[in-house]
Amino acid sequence: MIIAVENSLAQHLHVNSQTISSAELLDTNVWTVRVAGEFMIVMNNLMSLPVIVRYPQRFNDSRSFMTAFKREFLQLLEISPVPHAKIRMIRDAQFGKITFTKQIQPETQQQLQMYQNMMIGPNSVIDWEKDPSNAEIALQLAEQTRIRNQSTDEEIVVMDIFEDYSVTDFKIATHPKLNEHNRRYLYRSLSINDIMNATAVGEKILDDYEEYLEQRHQSESIIDRDLDCAADYLGYCEALGESVLDDVALVYHYFINYEKLHNNRPTENGFRTMSDAFRAFGRFLRAEDLFSSEDYDKFVQAINQGIKDLNSKQRMYHLQRIIRDMRREVRAQREHAIQYVNKQYVVYVELADYEPKMWRRFTVSGDTRLDMLAFMVLAAFDADGTHLFELQQANVHYQLPIFDSGFGQTKDLTQCWVGDCNVKDEYTLVYDFGDMWQFKIRFEGIEPKRVPSHTNPEMLEGSGNGILDDIGGAHGLTQAAKDDPAINKNLDVAAFQQEWLRKIGKIRNSYE
């Protein structure tokens, strides 16, 4: 550990400062100290993580300062998104050989000044009336501070950076002799004969897990539940480039990120169900000698801590992170869509397999999301909006997140815009997978928008009165039109426009 201190503090603590290479001053084990009134801010140079220590006048040597710093750092880890099993690992990595230096980077000074202003300045973000602990102060500063990644120009929250550090730099791997003791799972090792990708390892584990559950005469519902939980967790590990064997405590991060990953929050019964399912999976891994008894204990500890933190009544950090992610996503969407705001697309839609032709032609803004385009088409043909639907283009299936089946090549309707579409391609909106209504969509042209701020679609022309839900699709509508010729009448565009906009809003509400 390298600690950079100002000259006056170095004299007060009686430290022998050393000259350090400038390249070494930007690392995860380098900290800089700032004295601010009755506080010390000890900040990590690379991650900008602050640790708050009170009453600096009490420390008249480096040993007493380091004792206080270590104590406050550990208390911060206790309330941070870090598995308890990794706290000792992080502590040992940070508090090794300690070197003091007086070299302080200008960028670090600026960040420390910002923390000082946030803490005790006139616009302090700390609610001092609640008498927060040092760890709570540090956590609040880290939650509300963003730093810019110079290579990507992306702003990242300090606490998110520290969580990534605990995930990527510290792993509690399963017992090291795994590949020698259990060769049924040819998990990656130094031997070229043992190379197998994480997907294949996961599939082998799931196959054996199913057999394990069946041998214990579990009910089909319990087997399905436990397999679903295990498969979801293995998928999470694989998405991070890990195997379930790489980090026993990774399950903690799965739980505290659960809402973000699944767009919902478990009920109390859901927490108990997941806890039971993951414990059963841990017992299987131990039975297969993939986990040692110590591995299993750490796995269960991480499960308990993850569920506790996710279900805590004081979930300020996790809730704020979800809100931050949502805001970041909205901001990114807005920045992406803005490039299309001055473009207007002419859209032609025709009901497939129906005679005489039933069609609509209307204009939409290029920054219209594809889910909104789907709502516009359904409303234009007077659909009720009470059935599932998806937008298709060749082999790509655009779906709302809640409808995503997970099969095939799917994209999120809410993450794509009309401006992203290739105007040379034909798209198909499939509505009601029973009646199988199909609306063929073509983009006939792009032109500058006359009023850039105008975003409402405009109906230009069309024919046919619309579909009738639950009538049997295009064939049923054909039969109905024999008794009701009004189904095939021309569209009264002037009368239709306002009703169409109202209908779009109603259909949107039914899916959101």
C-alpha positions, 0 to 999 in steps of 0.5 A: 500500500502506498499512502500519499500525504501532505507535508504538514501531515507527514511531519505530524505523523512522523513518517519517512516519505519516499519517492515513488514512480509516477506510474505507481501512483495510479493503482488500486493500492494507492491512497491519498489523505486530505485533512478537512477540519475534524475529518480525514478523507483517505481516498483511493487514487484509482477508484476514488473510493473515500474512507472517512476517519475522524479527529486527525489530531488524535493520531501522532504517529503512523501506526495509530493512523493506520489502525484507525484507517484499517478499522474504518475501511473494514466497517465500510466494507461491511455495509458495501456490496461485498460478500463477507467472505471476500472482506479479509481478502480485500483487507490483506491485499490492501494492507500489506507493506505500507509506504508513505510519499508526499507525491500527490497527483493534481487530479487526486487533489481535485477529487478530494476537494470535491469530497470535502465540499460534499461533506462539510461545504455549504451544499453538503449532501450529508444529513448530519442530524441523523448522526451518520457513522464514518462508514455511512458518510463514505458510502453516501459520498461514493454513491453520489459521485461519478468519475469519467472513464478517460478511454470510453468517456463514460461516467461511472458511479464510484461505488459501482467501480468498487463493486466491480473491483471486488468481483474481478480482482477477488475470487474464491475458487473451488478447491484447487485439486478439482481437476485431479479428483473429479474428471467427469467435468472437464473444467478448464485447467492448465492441461490442454486436454481439459479445455472446455468452454463454460457453456458445455460445463454448465450443460453437463452440470445441469444434466447431472443436477436433473438426474440428482434431483430425480433420484431423490424423488423430488416432485416435478414442480420442485425439479423444474424450480431448482433447475430453472434457478440453477440455469439462470445462475449459470447463465449469469456466471457465463455472461461474466465470463466465469464458471460456477467454479471460478468464484463461490461468492459470485452468487451474492452479486447475482442476488443483489443485482436480481432486480436489475437482471429480471426487471422484478422484485421477488415476494417474501415467498419468492425469497424463500423459494430461491433460497431453498433452490440455491441451497439444493444446488449447493448440496448437489455441487458438494455431492459431486465433489465440485464443492468442498464442505468449506466451499459449500459453507461460503456459498450458503453464506453468500446466498444468505447475505445476498438475500438479506441485502436485497430484502433489507428495509434499508436498501438505499445503496441498491435502490439508488443503483437501480435508479442510476442504471435506469437514468443512465439507460434513459440518457443513452437512449435519448442520445441515440435517438436524437440523431433521428429526430429531424427525419420523418418516415412514410410507413405503409402497412397491409393486413396479410391474407385478406381481400380486398386489401386493408391497408394504412399509410402514415408518417412517423418520426425517426426517433419513434421506438419500435414498441411505439410503432407496433402500438401505432399499427395495432391501433390503426387496425382497431386491435384491442391490444389484449394479445401477445405480439412481436415484430419480425424481420427475417430471423430477428424477433423484436419483443417487449422485455416481458414477452422475451422467450429467450429462444432464437435471435431476439431484440428488445423493442424498447431498445430500437428505433424507426431510424435504426431500421433498414428501409429496404427490408420488410417487417411483419407485426404478428399479433395474437398467436392464436388468430395469427394476424400479420401486418406487413410493414414497409418504409416507403421513404424518408424526408425532412420533418417539417416541424422538428418538435412534432412527434405525433404520427399522422395518418395519410390514407387507408382502406378498411375498417380494421380487424375484429379480435378473436374472430379467427384471423384473416379467414374469420374476418373475410367471413364476417365481411360478407355479412357486414360490408362496412368492414371494407369501407374506405378510411375517413382520415380526418375523422380517424386521426384523433381517435387513432392517437387516443387508441395508441395511448390505450393500447400502450397502457395495456402492455405497460 
